Amino acid sequence: MEACTMEVGMVIRRLRKSLGKTLEWLAAMTGADAANVSRIERGLQGYTPEWLESAAKALGTTASALLSEAEGNSGSVFARG
């Protein structure tokens, strides 16, 4: 089952906020603008695989972990040592 854009966006937002990071920070880290990142997080705009990889790296995880969390298969995205 493929995670939908809204679910992935929600995972990104939760992780970003749990790290205390702003939309502007994630936008700068991914080469996007804050308005686009906000729309991605709210599921109103799609993302490219490259953007997802960039966002995952900035958030200290992987794109596959974000997708897995969005599909409800794992809580590992939020596991911190």
PyMOL Python script that loads the backbone (N, CA, C, O; Angstrom):
from pymol import cmd

cmd.read_pdbstr("""\
ATOM      1  N   MET A   1       0.840  -1.187   0.000  1.00  0.00           N
ATOM      2  CA  MET A   1       0.000   0.000   0.000  1.00  0.00           C
ATOM      3  C   MET A   1       0.880   1.244   0.000  1.00  0.00           C
ATOM      4  O   MET A   1       1.828   1.326   0.781  1.00  0.00           O
ATOM      5  N   GLU A   2       0.586   2.202  -0.853  1.00  0.00           N
ATOM      6  CA  GLU A   2       1.368   3.420  -0.948  1.00  0.00           C
ATOM      7  C   GLU A   2       0.779   4.491  -0.048  1.00  0.00           C
ATOM      8  O   GLU A   2      -0.432   4.710  -0.023  1.00  0.00           O
ATOM      9  N   ALA A   3       1.660   5.153   0.691  1.00  0.00           N
ATOM     10  CA  ALA A   3       1.213   6.221   1.578  1.00  0.00           C
ATOM     11  C   ALA A   3       0.710   7.397   0.743  1.00  0.00           C
ATOM     12  O   ALA A   3       1.302   7.737  -0.281  1.00  0.00           O
ATOM     13  N   CYS A   4      -0.385   8.014   1.185  1.00  0.00           N
ATOM     14  CA  CYS A   4      -0.895   9.161   0.449  1.00  0.00           C
ATOM     15  C   CYS A   4      -0.128  10.419   0.851  1.00  0.00           C
ATOM     16  O   CYS A   4       0.496  10.473   1.911  1.00  0.00           O
ATOM     17  N   THR A   5      -0.186  11.412  -0.005  1.00  0.00           N
ATOM     18  CA  THR A   5       0.537  12.662   0.189  1.00  0.00           C
ATOM     19  C   THR A   5       0.213  13.305   1.533  1.00  0.00           C
ATOM     20  O   THR A   5       1.107  13.814   2.208  1.00  0.00           O
ATOM     21  N   MET A   6      -1.062  13.285   1.924  1.00  0.00           N
ATOM     22  CA  MET A   6      -1.450  13.908   3.177  1.00  0.00           C
ATOM     23  C   MET A   6      -0.810  13.195   4.368  1.00  0.00           C
ATOM     24  O   MET A   6      -0.312  13.846   5.287  1.00  0.00           O
ATOM     25  N   GLU A   7      -0.821  11.878   4.355  1.00  0.00           N
ATOM     26  CA  GLU A   7      -0.239  11.125   5.469  1.00  0.00           C
ATOM     27  C   GLU A   7       1.261  11.364   5.582  1.00  0.00           C
ATOM     28  O   GLU A   7       1.781  11.517   6.687  1.00  0.00           O
ATOM     29  N   VAL A   8       1.955  11.398   4.459  1.00  0.00           N
ATOM     30  CA  VAL A   8       3.397  11.661   4.473  1.00  0.00           C
ATOM     31  C   VAL A   8       3.642  13.066   5.010  1.00  0.00           C
ATOM     32  O   VAL A   8       4.535  13.274   5.831  1.00  0.00           O
ATOM     33  N   GLY A   9       2.862  14.014   4.554  1.00  0.00           N
ATOM     34  CA  GLY A   9       2.995  15.388   5.035  1.00  0.00           C
ATOM     35  C   GLY A   9       2.793  15.501   6.532  1.00  0.00           C
ATOM     36  O   GLY A   9       3.510  16.240   7.206  1.00  0.00           O
ATOM     37  N   MET A  10       1.819  14.770   7.054  1.00  0.00           N
ATOM     38  CA  MET A  10       1.567  14.789   8.499  1.00  0.00           C
ATOM     39  C   MET A  10       2.747  14.217   9.275  1.00  0.00           C
ATOM     40  O   MET A  10       3.105  14.728  10.336  1.00  0.00           O
ATOM     41  N   VAL A  11       3.346  13.162   8.748  1.00  0.00           N
ATOM     42  CA  VAL A  11       4.523  12.567   9.389  1.00  0.00           C
ATOM     43  C   VAL A  11       5.679  13.569   9.385  1.00  0.00           C
ATOM     44  O   VAL A  11       6.358  13.741  10.397  1.00  0.00           O
ATOM     45  N   ILE A  12       5.898  14.219   8.265  1.00  0.00           N
ATOM     46  CA  ILE A  12       6.969  15.215   8.171  1.00  0.00           C
ATOM     47  C   ILE A  12       6.736  16.337   9.180  1.00  0.00           C
ATOM     48  O   ILE A  12       7.661  16.745   9.882  1.00  0.00           O
ATOM     49  N   ARG A  13       5.518  16.829   9.251  1.00  0.00           N
ATOM     50  CA  ARG A  13       5.205  17.922  10.188  1.00  0.00           C
ATOM     51  C   ARG A  13       5.433  17.491  11.631  1.00  0.00           C
ATOM     52  O   ARG A  13       6.045  18.224  12.408  1.00  0.00           O
ATOM     53  N   ARG A  14       4.943  16.300  11.996  1.00  0.00           N
ATOM     54  CA  ARG A  14       5.128  15.829  13.385  1.00  0.00           C
ATOM     55  C   ARG A  14       6.605  15.702  13.725  1.00  0.00           C
ATOM     56  O   ARG A  14       7.040  16.106  14.803  1.00  0.00           O
ATOM     57  N   LEU A  15       7.370  15.140  12.802  1.00  0.00           N
ATOM     58  CA  LEU A  15       8.795  14.962  13.059  1.00  0.00           C
ATOM     59  C   LEU A  15       9.503  16.317  13.133  1.00  0.00           C
ATOM     60  O   LEU A  15      10.313  16.544  14.031  1.00  0.00           O
ATOM     61  N   ARG A  16       9.206  17.199  12.211  1.00  0.00           N
ATOM     62  CA  ARG A  16       9.821  18.529  12.226  1.00  0.00           C
ATOM     63  C   ARG A  16       9.548  19.247  13.536  1.00  0.00           C
ATOM     64  O   ARG A  16      10.456  19.812  14.146  1.00  0.00           O
ATOM     65  N   LYS A  17       8.286  19.222  13.967  1.00  0.00           N
ATOM     66  CA  LYS A  17       7.926  19.896  15.223  1.00  0.00           C
ATOM     67  C   LYS A  17       8.565  19.219  16.426  1.00  0.00           C
ATOM     68  O   LYS A  17       8.969  19.893  17.373  1.00  0.00           O
ATOM     69  N   SER A  18       8.662  17.890  16.399  1.00  0.00           N
ATOM     70  CA  SER A  18       9.287  17.185  17.531  1.00  0.00           C
ATOM     71  C   SER A  18      10.762  17.537  17.663  1.00  0.00           C
ATOM     72  O   SER A  18      11.341  17.435  18.745  1.00  0.00           O
ATOM     73  N   LEU A  19      11.366  17.954  16.550  1.00  0.00           N
ATOM     74  CA  LEU A  19      12.771  18.369  16.558  1.00  0.00           C
ATOM     75  C   LEU A  19      12.930  19.857  16.855  1.00  0.00           C
ATOM     76  O   LEU A  19      14.050  20.359  16.953  1.00  0.00           O
ATOM     77  N   GLY A  20      11.813  20.559  16.998  1.00  0.00           N
ATOM     78  CA  GLY A  20      11.855  21.993  17.281  1.00  0.00           C
ATOM     79  C   GLY A  20      12.277  22.839  16.088  1.00  0.00           C
ATOM     80  O   GLY A  20      12.817  23.932  16.257  1.00  0.00           O
ATOM     81  N   LYS A  21      12.033  22.339  14.890  1.00  0.00           N
ATOM     82  CA  LYS A  21      12.438  23.046  13.672  1.00  0.00           C
ATOM     83  C   LYS A  21      11.246  23.768  13.054  1.00  0.00           C
ATOM     84  O   LYS A  21      10.098  23.359  13.225  1.00  0.00           O
ATOM     85  N   THR A  22      11.537  24.848  12.335  1.00  0.00           N
ATOM     86  CA  THR A  22      10.494  25.651  11.699  1.00  0.00           C
ATOM     87  C   THR A  22      10.292  25.242  10.236  1.00  0.00           C
ATOM     88  O   THR A  22      11.110  24.540   9.642  1.00  0.00           O
ATOM     89  N   LEU A  23       9.176  25.708   9.687  1.00  0.00           N
ATOM     90  CA  LEU A  23       8.930  25.529   8.252  1.00  0.00           C
ATOM     91  C   LEU A  23      10.052  26.170   7.448  1.00  0.00           C
ATOM     92  O   LEU A  23      10.518  25.611   6.455  1.00  0.00           O
ATOM     93  N   GLU A  24      10.477  27.339   7.883  1.00  0.00           N
ATOM     94  CA  GLU A  24      11.532  28.065   7.177  1.00  0.00           C
ATOM     95  C   GLU A  24      12.833  27.264   7.173  1.00  0.00           C
ATOM     96  O   GLU A  24      13.549  27.242   6.172  1.00  0.00           O
ATOM     97  N   TRP A  25      13.135  26.610   8.289  1.00  0.00           N
ATOM     98  CA  TRP A  25      14.343  25.791   8.378  1.00  0.00           C
ATOM     99  C   TRP A  25      14.276  24.642   7.377  1.00  0.00           C
ATOM    100  O   TRP A  25      15.219  24.410   6.620  1.00  0.00           O
ATOM    101  N   LEU A  26      13.136  23.915   7.380  1.00  0.00           N
ATOM    102  CA  LEU A  26      13.007  22.783   6.462  1.00  0.00           C
ATOM    103  C   LEU A  26      13.037  23.256   5.015  1.00  0.00           C
ATOM    104  O   LEU A  26      13.615  22.598   4.150  1.00  0.00           O
ATOM    105  N   ALA A  27      12.416  24.392   4.760  1.00  0.00           N
ATOM    106  CA  ALA A  27      12.443  24.947   3.405  1.00  0.00           C
ATOM    107  C   ALA A  27      13.882  25.223   2.976  1.00  0.00           C
ATOM    108  O   ALA A  27      14.278  24.874   1.863  1.00  0.00           O
ATOM    109  N   ALA A  28      14.653  25.838   3.842  1.00  0.00           N
ATOM    110  CA  ALA A  28      16.051  26.142   3.516  1.00  0.00           C
ATOM    111  C   ALA A  28      16.863  24.868   3.306  1.00  0.00           C
ATOM    112  O   ALA A  28      17.718  24.810   2.422  1.00  0.00           O
ATOM    113  N   MET A  29      16.596  23.860   4.111  1.00  0.00           N
ATOM    114  CA  MET A  29      17.340  22.606   4.016  1.00  0.00           C
ATOM    115  C   MET A  29      17.001  21.819   2.753  1.00  0.00           C
ATOM    116  O   MET A  29      17.797  20.997   2.298  1.00  0.00           O
ATOM    117  N   THR A  30      15.822  22.070   2.187  1.00  0.00           N
ATOM    118  CA  THR A  30      15.376  21.297   1.022  1.00  0.00           C
ATOM    119  C   THR A  30      15.347  22.100  -0.266  1.00  0.00           C
ATOM    120  O   THR A  30      15.028  21.554  -1.322  1.00  0.00           O
ATOM    121  N   GLY A  31      15.673  23.377  -0.203  1.00  0.00           N
ATOM    122  CA  GLY A  31      15.661  24.207  -1.396  1.00  0.00           C
ATOM    123  C   GLY A  31      14.268  24.594  -1.864  1.00  0.00           C
ATOM    124  O   GLY A  31      14.079  24.974  -3.019  1.00  0.00           O
ATOM    125  N   ALA A  32      13.303  24.498  -0.975  1.00  0.00           N
ATOM    126  CA  ALA A  32      11.923  24.882  -1.292  1.00  0.00           C
ATOM    127  C   ALA A  32      11.621  26.189  -0.565  1.00  0.00           C
ATOM    128  O   ALA A  32      12.463  26.692   0.178  1.00  0.00           O
ATOM    129  N   ASP A  33      10.434  26.738  -0.770  1.00  0.00           N
ATOM    130  CA  ASP A  33      10.059  27.871   0.064  1.00  0.00           C
ATOM    131  C   ASP A  33       9.056  27.396   1.116  1.00  0.00           C
ATOM    132  O   ASP A  33       8.427  26.348   0.973  1.00  0.00           O
ATOM    133  N   ALA A  34       8.928  28.194   2.171  1.00  0.00           N
ATOM    134  CA  ALA A  34       8.109  27.787   3.310  1.00  0.00           C
ATOM    135  C   ALA A  34       6.656  27.533   2.925  1.00  0.00           C
ATOM    136  O   ALA A  34       6.018  26.641   3.484  1.00  0.00           O
ATOM    137  N   ALA A  35       6.124  28.305   1.977  1.00  0.00           N
ATOM    138  CA  ALA A  35       4.732  28.107   1.554  1.00  0.00           C
ATOM    139  C   ALA A  35       4.554  26.718   0.921  1.00  0.00           C
ATOM    140  O   ALA A  35       3.556  26.041   1.171  1.00  0.00           O
ATOM    141  N   ASN A  36       5.517  26.305   0.110  1.00  0.00           N
ATOM    142  CA  ASN A  36       5.429  24.978  -0.501  1.00  0.00           C
ATOM    143  C   ASN A  36       5.546  23.885   0.548  1.00  0.00           C
ATOM    144  O   ASN A  36       4.801  22.906   0.505  1.00  0.00           O
ATOM    145  N   VAL A  37       6.471  24.037   1.490  1.00  0.00           N
ATOM    146  CA  VAL A  37       6.617  23.038   2.550  1.00  0.00           C
ATOM    147  C   VAL A  37       5.326  22.940   3.357  1.00  0.00           C
ATOM    148  O   VAL A  37       4.890  21.841   3.699  1.00  0.00           O
ATOM    149  N   SER A  38       4.718  24.075   3.659  1.00  0.00           N
ATOM    150  CA  SER A  38       3.453  24.068   4.393  1.00  0.00           C
ATOM    151  C   SER A  38       2.379  23.303   3.624  1.00  0.00           C
ATOM    152  O   SER A  38       1.643  22.508   4.207  1.00  0.00           O
ATOM    153  N   ARG A  39       2.290  23.542   2.315  1.00  0.00           N
ATOM    154  CA  ARG A  39       1.287  22.833   1.514  1.00  0.00           C
ATOM    155  C   ARG A  39       1.581  21.335   1.454  1.00  0.00           C
ATOM    156  O   ARG A  39       0.657  20.522   1.474  1.00  0.00           O
ATOM    157  N   ILE A  40       2.851  20.970   1.381  1.00  0.00           N
ATOM    158  CA  ILE A  40       3.216  19.541   1.394  1.00  0.00           C
ATOM    159  C   ILE A  40       2.798  18.921   2.723  1.00  0.00           C
ATOM    160  O   ILE A  40       2.201  17.845   2.745  1.00  0.00           O
ATOM    161  N   GLU A  41       3.105  19.590   3.823  1.00  0.00           N
ATOM    162  CA  GLU A  41       2.753  19.053   5.141  1.00  0.00           C
ATOM    163  C   GLU A  41       1.245  18.905   5.323  1.00  0.00           C
ATOM    164  O   GLU A  41       0.792  18.012   6.039  1.00  0.00           O
ATOM    165  N   ARG A  42       0.472  19.766   4.685  1.00  0.00           N
ATOM    166  CA  ARG A  42      -0.991  19.700   4.797  1.00  0.00           C
ATOM    167  C   ARG A  42      -1.620  18.816   3.734  1.00  0.00           C
ATOM    168  O   ARG A  42      -2.842  18.679   3.689  1.00  0.00           O
ATOM    169  N   GLY A  43      -0.800  18.212   2.874  1.00  0.00           N
ATOM    170  CA  GLY A  43      -1.313  17.313   1.843  1.00  0.00           C
ATOM    171  C   GLY A  43      -1.970  18.019   0.683  1.00  0.00           C
ATOM    172  O   GLY A  43      -2.715  17.401  -0.079  1.00  0.00           O
ATOM    173  N   LEU A  44      -1.706  19.311   0.534  1.00  0.00           N
ATOM    174  CA  LEU A  44      -2.312  20.093  -0.542  1.00  0.00           C
ATOM    175  C   LEU A  44      -1.434  20.149  -1.781  1.00  0.00           C
ATOM    176  O   LEU A  44      -1.871  20.591  -2.843  1.00  0.00           O
ATOM    177  N   GLN A  45      -0.205  19.702  -1.641  1.00  0.00           N
ATOM    178  CA  GLN A  45       0.749  19.730  -2.751  1.00  0.00           C
ATOM    179  C   GLN A  45       1.585  18.466  -2.703  1.00  0.00           C
ATOM    180  O   GLN A  45       1.955  17.994  -1.628  1.00  0.00           O
ATOM    181  N   GLY A  46       1.873  17.931  -3.854  1.00  0.00           N
ATOM    182  CA  GLY A  46       2.723  16.759  -3.927  1.00  0.00           C
ATOM    183  C   GLY A  46       4.191  17.131  -3.765  1.00  0.00           C
ATOM    184  O   GLY A  46       4.542  18.303  -3.634  1.00  0.00           O
ATOM    185  N   TYR A  47       5.020  16.128  -3.776  1.00  0.00           N
ATOM    186  CA  TYR A  47       6.458  16.317  -3.633  1.00  0.00           C
ATOM    187  C   TYR A  47       7.153  15.353  -4.582  1.00  0.00           C
ATOM    188  O   TYR A  47       6.584  14.337  -4.982  1.00  0.00           O
ATOM    189  N   THR A  48       8.375  15.680  -4.931  1.00  0.00           N
ATOM    190  CA  THR A  48       9.161  14.786  -5.769  1.00  0.00           C
ATOM    191  C   THR A  48       9.913  13.802  -4.876  1.00  0.00           C
ATOM    192  O   THR A  48      10.119  14.071  -3.692  1.00  0.00           O
ATOM    193  N   PRO A  49      10.321  12.674  -5.431  1.00  0.00           N
ATOM    194  CA  PRO A  49      11.137  11.747  -4.643  1.00  0.00           C
ATOM    195  C   PRO A  49      12.419  12.422  -4.138  1.00  0.00           C
ATOM    196  O   PRO A  49      12.888  12.136  -3.037  1.00  0.00           O
ATOM    197  N   GLU A  50      12.972  13.313  -4.950  1.00  0.00           N
ATOM    198  CA  GLU A  50      14.188  14.013  -4.546  1.00  0.00           C
ATOM    199  C   GLU A  50      13.934  14.933  -3.347  1.00  0.00           C
ATOM    200  O   GLU A  50      14.756  15.016  -2.435  1.00  0.00           O
ATOM    201  N   TRP A  51      12.792  15.618  -3.361  1.00  0.00           N
ATOM    202  CA  TRP A  51      12.464  16.487  -2.229  1.00  0.00           C
ATOM    203  C   TRP A  51      12.269  15.652  -0.972  1.00  0.00           C
ATOM    204  O   TRP A  51      12.743  16.027   0.101  1.00  0.00           O
ATOM    205  N   LEU A  52      11.577  14.526  -1.094  1.00  0.00           N
ATOM    206  CA  LEU A  52      11.335  13.666   0.062  1.00  0.00           C
ATOM    207  C   LEU A  52      12.657  13.171   0.646  1.00  0.00           C
ATOM    208  O   LEU A  52      12.827  13.148   1.865  1.00  0.00           O
ATOM    209  N   GLU A  53      13.586  12.778  -0.212  1.00  0.00           N
ATOM    210  CA  GLU A  53      14.913  12.348   0.252  1.00  0.00           C
ATOM    211  C   GLU A  53      15.619  13.482   0.990  1.00  0.00           C
ATOM    212  O   GLU A  53      16.205  13.271   2.051  1.00  0.00           O
ATOM    213  N   SER A  54      15.560  14.668   0.429  1.00  0.00           N
ATOM    214  CA  SER A  54      16.194  15.840   1.029  1.00  0.00           C
ATOM    215  C   SER A  54      15.573  16.167   2.383  1.00  0.00           C
ATOM    216  O   SER A  54      16.289  16.448   3.344  1.00  0.00           O
ATOM    217  N   ALA A  55      14.261  16.132   2.462  1.00  0.00           N
ATOM    218  CA  ALA A  55      13.572  16.409   3.722  1.00  0.00           C
ATOM    219  C   ALA A  55      13.907  15.349   4.766  1.00  0.00           C
ATOM    220  O   ALA A  55      14.168  15.671   5.926  1.00  0.00           O
ATOM    221  N   ALA A  56      13.899  14.104   4.355  1.00  0.00           N
ATOM    222  CA  ALA A  56      14.226  13.014   5.283  1.00  0.00           C
ATOM    223  C   ALA A  56      15.631  13.183   5.845  1.00  0.00           C
ATOM    224  O   ALA A  56      15.846  13.041   7.049  1.00  0.00           O
ATOM    225  N   LYS A  57      16.576  13.484   4.979  1.00  0.00           N
ATOM    226  CA  LYS A  57      17.960  13.677   5.425  1.00  0.00           C
ATOM    227  C   LYS A  57      18.043  14.834   6.421  1.00  0.00           C
ATOM    228  O   LYS A  57      18.694  14.717   7.459  1.00  0.00           O
ATOM    229  N   ALA A  58      17.391  15.935   6.110  1.00  0.00           N
ATOM    230  CA  ALA A  58      17.393  17.095   7.008  1.00  0.00           C
ATOM    231  C   ALA A  58      16.793  16.750   8.370  1.00  0.00           C
ATOM    232  O   ALA A  58      17.215  17.280   9.398  1.00  0.00           O
ATOM    233  N   LEU A  59      15.806  15.857   8.363  1.00  0.00           N
ATOM    234  CA  LEU A  59      15.117  15.475   9.604  1.00  0.00           C
ATOM    235  C   LEU A  59      15.786  14.293  10.302  1.00  0.00           C
ATOM    236  O   LEU A  59      15.304  13.822  11.332  1.00  0.00           O
ATOM    237  N   GLY A  60      16.882  13.820   9.747  1.00  0.00           N
ATOM    238  CA  GLY A  60      17.644  12.753  10.389  1.00  0.00           C
ATOM    239  C   GLY A  60      17.062  11.368  10.225  1.00  0.00           C
ATOM    240  O   GLY A  60      17.229  10.512  11.095  1.00  0.00           O
ATOM    241  N   THR A  61      16.380  11.140   9.119  1.00  0.00           N
ATOM    242  CA  THR A  61      15.777   9.830   8.871  1.00  0.00           C
ATOM    243  C   THR A  61      15.917   9.508   7.383  1.00  0.00           C
ATOM    244  O   THR A  61      16.707  10.135   6.678  1.00  0.00           O
ATOM    245  N   THR A  62      15.159   8.544   6.921  1.00  0.00           N
ATOM    246  CA  THR A  62      15.182   8.180   5.507  1.00  0.00           C
ATOM    247  C   THR A  62      13.793   8.346   4.904  1.00  0.00           C
ATOM    248  O   THR A  62      12.788   8.354   5.614  1.00  0.00           O
ATOM    249  N   ALA A  63      13.759   8.477   3.594  1.00  0.00           N
ATOM    250  CA  ALA A  63      12.473   8.572   2.906  1.00  0.00           C
ATOM    251  C   ALA A  63      11.649   7.313   3.136  1.00  0.00           C
ATOM    252  O   ALA A  63      10.435   7.391   3.322  1.00  0.00           O
ATOM    253  N   SER A  64      12.300   6.157   3.123  1.00  0.00           N
ATOM    254  CA  SER A  64      11.544   4.916   3.330  1.00  0.00           C
ATOM    255  C   SER A  64      10.958   4.860   4.739  1.00  0.00           C
ATOM    256  O   SER A  64       9.866   4.323   4.927  1.00  0.00           O
ATOM    257  N   ALA A  65      11.659   5.399   5.726  1.00  0.00           N
ATOM    258  CA  ALA A  65      11.104   5.424   7.084  1.00  0.00           C
ATOM    259  C   ALA A  65       9.907   6.361   7.164  1.00  0.00           C
ATOM    260  O   ALA A  65       8.923   6.053   7.838  1.00  0.00           O
ATOM    261  N   LEU A  66       9.978   7.502   6.485  1.00  0.00           N
ATOM    262  CA  LEU A  66       8.830   8.422   6.456  1.00  0.00           C
ATOM    263  C   LEU A  66       7.624   7.756   5.806  1.00  0.00           C
ATOM    264  O   LEU A  66       6.507   7.845   6.315  1.00  0.00           O
ATOM    265  N   LEU A  67       7.858   7.089   4.678  1.00  0.00           N
ATOM    266  CA  LEU A  67       6.760   6.414   3.979  1.00  0.00           C
ATOM    267  C   LEU A  67       6.186   5.278   4.818  1.00  0.00           C
ATOM    268  O   LEU A  67       4.971   5.087   4.860  1.00  0.00           O
ATOM    269  N   SER A  68       7.049   4.533   5.478  1.00  0.00           N
ATOM    270  CA  SER A  68       6.595   3.435   6.323  1.00  0.00           C
ATOM    271  C   SER A  68       5.744   3.953   7.483  1.00  0.00           C
ATOM    272  O   SER A  68       4.702   3.381   7.801  1.00  0.00           O
ATOM    273  N   GLU A  69       6.192   5.028   8.103  1.00  0.00           N
ATOM    274  CA  GLU A  69       5.421   5.636   9.194  1.00  0.00           C
ATOM    275  C   GLU A  69       4.066   6.108   8.686  1.00  0.00           C
ATOM    276  O   GLU A  69       3.050   5.922   9.355  1.00  0.00           O
ATOM    277  N   ALA A  70       4.048   6.713   7.510  1.00  0.00           N
ATOM    278  CA  ALA A  70       2.798   7.198   6.935  1.00  0.00           C
ATOM    279  C   ALA A  70       1.832   6.052   6.630  1.00  0.00           C
ATOM    280  O   ALA A  70       0.615   6.226   6.691  1.00  0.00           O
ATOM    281  N   GLU A  71       2.374   4.900   6.306  1.00  0.00           N
ATOM    282  CA  GLU A  71       1.547   3.720   6.030  1.00  0.00           C
ATOM    283  C   GLU A  71       1.131   3.013   7.313  1.00  0.00           C
ATOM    284  O   GLU A  71       0.338   2.072   7.279  1.00  0.00           O
ATOM    285  N   GLY A  72       1.663   3.463   8.436  1.00  0.00           N
ATOM    286  CA  GLY A  72       1.300   2.868   9.715  1.00  0.00           C
ATOM    287  C   GLY A  72       2.056   1.597  10.035  1.00  0.00           C
ATOM    288  O   GLY A  72       1.613   0.801  10.864  1.00  0.00           O
ATOM    289  N   ASN A  73       3.207   1.395   9.380  1.00  0.00           N
ATOM    290  CA  ASN A  73       3.946   0.158   9.579  1.00  0.00           C
ATOM    291  C   ASN A  73       5.032   0.231  10.641  1.00  0.00           C
ATOM    292  O   ASN A  73       5.563  -0.799  11.056  1.00  0.00           O
ATOM    293  N   SER A  74       5.365   1.432  11.080  1.00  0.00           N
ATOM    294  CA  SER A  74       6.498   1.541  11.985  1.00  0.00           C
ATOM    295  C   SER A  74       6.452   2.850  12.731  1.00  0.00           C
ATOM    296  O   SER A  74       5.981   3.858  12.204  1.00  0.00           O
ATOM    297  N   GLY A  75       6.942   2.840  13.963  1.00  0.00           N
ATOM    298  CA  GLY A  75       7.107   4.061  14.726  1.00  0.00           C
ATOM    299  C   GLY A  75       8.550   4.499  14.762  1.00  0.00           C
ATOM    300  O   GLY A  75       8.907   5.396  15.526  1.00  0.00           O
ATOM    301  N   SER A  76       9.390   3.879  13.945  1.00  0.00           N
ATOM    302  CA  SER A  76      10.832   4.105  14.031  1.00  0.00           C
ATOM    303  C   SER A  76      11.269   5.505  13.647  1.00  0.00           C
ATOM    304  O   SER A  76      12.357   5.926  14.041  1.00  0.00           O
ATOM    305  N   VAL A  77      10.463   6.246  12.893  1.00  0.00           N
ATOM    306  CA  VAL A  77      10.838   7.584  12.493  1.00  0.00           C
ATOM    307  C   VAL A  77      11.066   8.464  13.719  1.00  0.00           C
ATOM    308  O   VAL A  77      11.932   9.339  13.707  1.00  0.00           O
ATOM    309  N   PHE A  78      10.298   8.236  14.761  1.00  0.00           N
ATOM    310  CA  PHE A  78      10.362   9.087  15.942  1.00  0.00           C
ATOM    311  C   PHE A  78      11.251   8.509  17.036  1.00  0.00           C
ATOM    312  O   PHE A  78      11.379   9.105  18.106  1.00  0.00           O
ATOM    313  N   ALA A  79      11.858   7.374  16.786  1.00  0.00           N
ATOM    314  CA  ALA A  79      12.732   6.764  17.782  1.00  0.00           C
ATOM    315  C   ALA A  79      14.044   7.530  17.833  1.00  0.00           C
ATOM    316  O   ALA A  79      14.735   7.654  16.823  1.00  0.00           O
ATOM    317  N   ARG A  80      14.378   8.029  18.976  1.00  0.00           N
ATOM    318  CA  ARG A  80      15.618   8.761  19.172  1.00  0.00           C
ATOM    319  C   ARG A  80      16.365   8.154  20.334  1.00  0.00           C
ATOM    320  O   ARG A  80      15.777   7.831  21.366  1.00  0.00           O
ATOM    321  N   GLY A  81      17.672   7.999  20.161  1.00  0.00           N
ATOM    322  CA  GLY A  81      18.485   7.374  21.176  1.00  0.00           C
ATOM    323  C   GLY A  81      18.852   8.238  22.312  1.00  0.00           C
ATOM    324  O   GLY A  81      19.544   7.794  23.227  1.00  0.00           O
TER     325      GLY A  81
END
""", "prot")
cmd.dss("prot")
cmd.show_as("cartoon", "prot")
cmd.util.cbc("prot")
cmd.orient("prot")
